[in-house]
């Protein structure tokens, strides 16, 4: 089929107009959403839920250093299948204050009771983020740091003998940040994770700023909230005795698992069961 010059112009104009209209519709919708304000996630989802079952608390996951939110990917399905709304924070890992601020934004985005769950350095983050947060109902620490006011991760590490993994924390490819030497990461961080996945975790590490380990904690949320702690008995990143000591200090409901530091990957169902206990409290 051929077109005359006039027909070709009309055809081109029609395509342009359609593209322009689509673009304008998208921009208008985006602008309207911003102007009207973003509604809390669970409130928006609840509008579409016509069931009469009582709502369950949200679960907000906070990952640790040298990792990202995907580290919770084996735990999340169990929580979702039992009816919990789940969100995994993506921390910038640029400093404790920054990471607490990011987590508090996620808390504000959620509506209704929420259980905070932190792994490793993420324990310091939930300790700060949960303080005075009106919708937080409990704290779950998975092989995590639990500082008191005025303590840092470094201060806590100094209380017990240094671990094998800590000796391999070194400078990363990003200035003023650290990571675990990728060559030994599988052994010291994820010793009970499938070797192929452990090597992948080593390759995708999130470089972590020095200040994450040196900044002092503020008022701790565990002074006002019930806490649960899962100790990794074979942890080579955080001394297991330090984990036990921190759990005892905060009077946490404590459980132990024969796992590496990466228990959330190697033993997801055990981790999920502790979270479900906290959510049902």
Secondary structure as the mmCIF struct_conf table of DSSP 4:
data_model
#
loop_
_struct_conf.conf_type_id
_struct_conf.id
_struct_conf.beg_label_comp_id
_struct_conf.beg_label_asym_id
_struct_conf.beg_label_seq_id
_struct_conf.end_label_comp_id
_struct_conf.end_label_asym_id
_struct_conf.end_label_seq_id
HELX_RH_AL_P HELX_RH_AL_P1 UNK A 5 UNK A 36
HELX_LH_PP_P HELX_LH_PP_P1 UNK A 38 UNK A 40
HELX_RH_AL_P HELX_RH_AL_P2 UNK A 41 UNK A 47
TURN_TY1_P TURN_TY1_P1 UNK A 48 UNK A 48
BEND BEND1 UNK A 53 UNK A 53
HELX_LH_PP_P HELX_LH_PP_P2 UNK A 54 UNK A 55
STRN STRN1 UNK A 58 UNK A 62
TURN_TY1_P TURN_TY1_P2 UNK A 65 UNK A 66
HELX_RH_3T_P HELX_RH_3T_P1 UNK A 69 UNK A 72
HELX_RH_AL_P HELX_RH_AL_P3 UNK A 73 UNK A 81
TURN_TY1_P TURN_TY1_P3 UNK A 82 UNK A 83
STRN STRN2 UNK A 86 UNK A 88
BEND BEND2 UNK A 94 UNK A 94
HELX_RH_AL_P HELX_RH_AL_P4 UNK A 96 UNK A 109
BEND BEND3 UNK A 110 UNK A 110
BEND BEND4 UNK A 112 UNK A 112
STRN STRN3 UNK A 114 UNK A 119
TURN_TY1_P TURN_TY1_P4 UNK A 120 UNK A 121
HELX_RH_AL_P HELX_RH_AL_P5 UNK A 122 UNK A 129
TURN_TY1_P TURN_TY1_P5 UNK A 130 UNK A 132
TURN_TY1_P TURN_TY1_P6 UNK A 134 UNK A 135
STRN STRN4 UNK A 136 UNK A 142
BEND BEND5 UNK A 143 UNK A 143
HELX_LH_PP_P HELX_LH_PP_P3 UNK A 147 UNK A 148
TURN_TY1_P TURN_TY1_P7 UNK A 149 UNK A 150
HELX_RH_AL_P HELX_RH_AL_P6 UNK A 153 UNK A 157
TURN_TY1_P TURN_TY1_P8 UNK A 158 UNK A 159
BEND BEND6 UNK A 160 UNK A 160
HELX_LH_PP_P HELX_LH_PP_P4 UNK A 161 UNK A 163
TURN_TY1_P TURN_TY1_P9 UNK A 164 UNK A 165
HELX_RH_3T_P HELX_RH_3T_P2 UNK A 166 UNK A 168
STRN STRN5 UNK A 169 UNK A 171
BEND BEND7 UNK A 173 UNK A 174
TURN_TY1_P TURN_TY1_P10 UNK A 175 UNK A 176
STRN STRN6 UNK A 177 UNK A 180
HELX_RH_AL_P HELX_RH_AL_P7 UNK A 182 UNK A 188
TURN_TY1_P TURN_TY1_P11 UNK A 189 UNK A 189
TURN_TY1_P TURN_TY1_P12 UNK A 191 UNK A 192
BEND BEND8 UNK A 193 UNK A 193
HELX_RH_AL_P HELX_RH_AL_P8 UNK A 195 UNK A 203
TURN_TY1_P TURN_TY1_P13 UNK A 204 UNK A 204
STRN STRN7 UNK A 208 UNK A 209
TURN_TY1_P TURN_TY1_P14 UNK A 210 UNK A 210
HELX_RH_AL_P HELX_RH_AL_P9 UNK A 211 UNK A 214
BEND BEND9 UNK A 215 UNK A 215
HELX_LH_PP_P HELX_LH_PP_P5 UNK A 216 UNK A 217
BEND BEND10 UNK A 219 UNK A 219
HELX_RH_3T_P HELX_RH_3T_P3 UNK A 221 UNK A 223
TURN_TY1_P TURN_TY1_P15 UNK A 224 UNK A 224
BEND BEND11 UNK A 225 UNK A 225
STRN STRN8 UNK A 226 UNK A 232
TURN_TY1_P TURN_TY1_P16 UNK A 233 UNK A 234
BEND BEND12 UNK A 236 UNK A 238
HELX_RH_AL_P HELX_RH_AL_P10 UNK A 240 UNK A 249
TURN_TY1_P TURN_TY1_P17 UNK A 250 UNK A 251
STRN STRN9 UNK A 253 UNK A 257
BEND BEND13 UNK A 258 UNK A 258
TURN_TY1_P TURN_TY1_P18 UNK A 261 UNK A 262
HELX_RH_AL_P HELX_RH_AL_P11 UNK A 263 UNK A 266
BEND BEND14 UNK A 267 UNK A 267
HELX_RH_AL_P HELX_RH_AL_P12 UNK A 268 UNK A 279
TURN_TY1_P TURN_TY1_P19 UNK A 280 UNK A 280
#
